[in-house]
Amino acid sequence: MTASANVKTFQINGRDYSARAEETILEVARQNGIFIPRLCELEGLSTVGACRLCLVEVKGSNRLLASCVTRVEEGMEVTTNSERLERYRRGIVELLFTERNHVCSVCVSNGHCELQFLSQKLDITHIHYPYRFPKAEVDASHGRFVIDHNRCILCNRCVRVCDEIEGAHTWDVMGRGIDARVITDLNQPWGTSDTCTSCGKCVHVCPTGALFEKGRSVAEMEKRRNFLPYLQLMRGDQNG
């Protein structure tokens, strides 16, 4: 395959762009400063298309496509913002708020939360769906960290970073639907885990206040996520 055949030319919001065939719509949008909301996707981790917030419209398709897992194609015409997309995204964020117990005013990550940021970005001032108010537990058994299942949105970032970057695979997901939750080892208290390295990567990739460090104030809860592409690059060099 020639180099030119590996380059795709397409449109995003009426403007022409070029990208490699293996790149996704979300990657190209990010490189060109085009905002597409997302919660499960994080640069440096595998993509799962779970949160569905990065949905976009593609001309010729009746379905909305997740931009994080949709590769660019020659002649593709993509729309990243429309009334239809806005409606879907607002509905998804509202449902995330109703499924658990997110109270921004008392959350340790208030002001540094991606869910809170997106709700503000989408101008969500109230929720149209009934709250479920589940009785979710808080596991503070670990010496350094806490997981508050009330604030978990099941983005699976912690699961992926622990497996793909740290190689410990301490985290996993148990249950289905509304009853699903992340667990350590075989549903053991985090503090008793014999696989956890206490590296803190899972805490720093968490988009909400579900995972946080003990003794940290709201002002100190800004999380470091930009280390992932670097770690992934170093791992690739070592394996190469």
Number of C-alpha atoms within 10 A of each C-alpha: 5 6 7 8 10 12 17 19 16 18 18 19 13 10 9 12 13 14 19 17 15 13 17 18 25 26 19 20 16 11 9 10 8 15 13 18 21 23 23 25 23 19 13 19 18 15 14 16 20 16 21 21 25 25 27 25 22 18 13 8 8 8 11 16 18 22 27 27 19 17 18 26 20 15 12 16 19 20 15 21 15 12 8 11 18 15 11 16 22 18 16 14 20 20 17 18 22 17 20 20 19 21 13 16 9 9 17 22 25 21 15 19 20 18 22 21 16 18 17 11 11 15 10 15 9 8 14 11 12 11 15 13 13 14 10 15 10 14 15 17 14 17 12 14 19 20 22 17 22 20 24 23 24 20 20 23 25 25 20 23 25 21 16 16 17 17 12 16 18 22 24 18 16 14 10 8 7 10 10 12 19 20 19 21 19 12 14 11 14 22 17 13 17 12 14 19 13 14 11 17 20 22 25 23 23 27 26 28 27 22 25 23 20 12 9 12 13 14 11 12 19 15 17 12 17 13 13 19 15 11 14 16 12 12 13 10 9 8 7 6
